[in-house]
Amino acid sequence: MAKSYLKEVYSGDTNDSRELYASWAATYDKEVQKNGYVTPKRIANALKDVVTDQSDFILDYGCGTGLSGFALQAVGFENINGLDVSQEMISLAEKKSIYKNLKVFDPFTEIPVYPDQYKIITAIGVIGAGAAPLKVFDSLFTLLPQNGLFAFSFNDHTLNDPSYEKKVKSCLSQGHATMLHKSYGDHLPKANLKSNIYILKKL
Ligand SMILES: C[S@@+](CC[C@H](N)C(=O)[O-])C[C@H]1O[C@@H](n2cnc3c(N)ncnc32)[C@H](O)[C@@H]1O
């Protein structure tokens, strides 16, 4: 029987999770799908409702094996690029032929995206427990143009640490963004996990 990574991922290091995803890549899709992984679909549907031009390029940050890109494509987004820190995860995304461009980068270097390059950035199942650190929120938000959209999720494990929600609240209260969507719902229902999904519009 394949090893269950869901049991260990959430106690993982958000500074560098590359080793974990290198080992998990081959069985990731099967394990999360078996547990009903639905956050990508929820974000894709919510994003579709607020985007006027679905041909706008999306940066799917932390695209992994491409389950998030698949959900975005399934609701009609045509142009999706993927970025991730794990070569093993991205190699599997490549095989799905969803992304126009895929790139691996070192998390200890700058994100290889220039400011205003994307009007829409997604980070689906990426920021928080077991994946990317909270500082990635600011790094991605900074890259957006005015009126750009940032769609992301925080799962229950991540929400247990109040600093994540605090970051969103301070972004709003400081007038940097307005919230277009926020909802709490299923994440990995068969593992009894939910998530908040958010869409922020940069002011
Ligand atoms: C739970 S997976 C989610 C993958 C995909 N978005 C999905 O919905 O299936 C988390 C992904 O974040 C990536 N990741 C971890 N730390 C990261 C960082 N600092 N920057 C970008 N991606 C990161 C991992 O390599 C992994 O592919």
The ligand as a MOL file (V3000), in Angstrom:
LIG
                    3D

  0  0  0     0  0            999 V3000
M  V30 BEGIN CTAB
M  V30 COUNTS 27 29 0 0 0
M  V30 BEGIN ATOM
M  V30 1 C -0.5940 20.7730 -1.6960 0
M  V30 2 S 0.3330 21.0520 -3.1720 0 CHG=1
M  V30 3 C -0.8570 21.9280 -4.1860 0
M  V30 4 C -0.5480 21.7680 -5.6410 0
M  V30 5 C -1.6610 22.2580 -6.5860 0
M  V30 6 N -1.8440 23.6770 -6.5000 0
M  V30 7 C -2.9450 21.5470 -6.3050 0
M  V30 8 O -3.9730 22.2030 -6.0180 0
M  V30 9 O -2.9480 20.3030 -6.3750 0 CHG=-1
M  V30 10 C 1.4530 22.3340 -2.6940 0
M  V30 11 C 2.4550 22.7080 -3.7920 0
M  V30 12 O 3.1670 23.8780 -3.3660 0
M  V30 13 C 4.4980 23.7560 -3.7650 0
M  V30 14 N 5.3140 24.6530 -2.9310 0
M  V30 15 C 5.8010 24.4420 -1.7030 0
M  V30 16 N 6.4830 25.5300 -1.2810 0
M  V30 17 C 6.4140 26.4290 -2.2820 0
M  V30 18 C 6.9220 27.7530 -2.4560 0
M  V30 19 N 7.6260 28.3630 -1.5160 0
M  V30 20 N 6.6600 28.3680 -3.6090 0
M  V30 21 C 5.9260 27.7580 -4.5780 0
M  V30 22 N 5.4180 26.5300 -4.4750 0
M  V30 23 C 5.6620 25.8750 -3.3350 0
M  V30 24 C 4.8100 22.2770 -3.5950 0
M  V30 25 O 5.9510 21.8880 -4.3490 0
M  V30 26 C 3.5130 21.6530 -4.0710 0
M  V30 27 O 3.5500 21.3690 -5.4520 0
M  V30 END ATOM
M  V30 BEGIN BOND
M  V30 1 1 1 2
M  V30 2 1 2 3
M  V30 3 1 2 10
M  V30 4 1 3 4
M  V30 5 1 4 5
M  V30 6 1 5 6
M  V30 7 1 5 7
M  V30 8 2 7 8
M  V30 9 1 7 9
M  V30 10 1 10 11
M  V30 11 1 11 12
M  V30 12 1 11 26
M  V30 13 1 12 13
M  V30 14 1 13 14
M  V30 15 1 13 24
M  V30 16 1 14 15
M  V30 17 1 14 23
M  V30 18 2 15 16
M  V30 19 1 16 17
M  V30 20 1 17 18
M  V30 21 2 17 23
M  V30 22 1 18 19
M  V30 23 2 18 20
M  V30 24 1 20 21
M  V30 25 2 21 22
M  V30 26 1 22 23
M  V30 27 1 24 25
M  V30 28 1 24 26
M  V30 29 1 26 27
M  V30 END BOND
M  V30 END CTAB
M  END
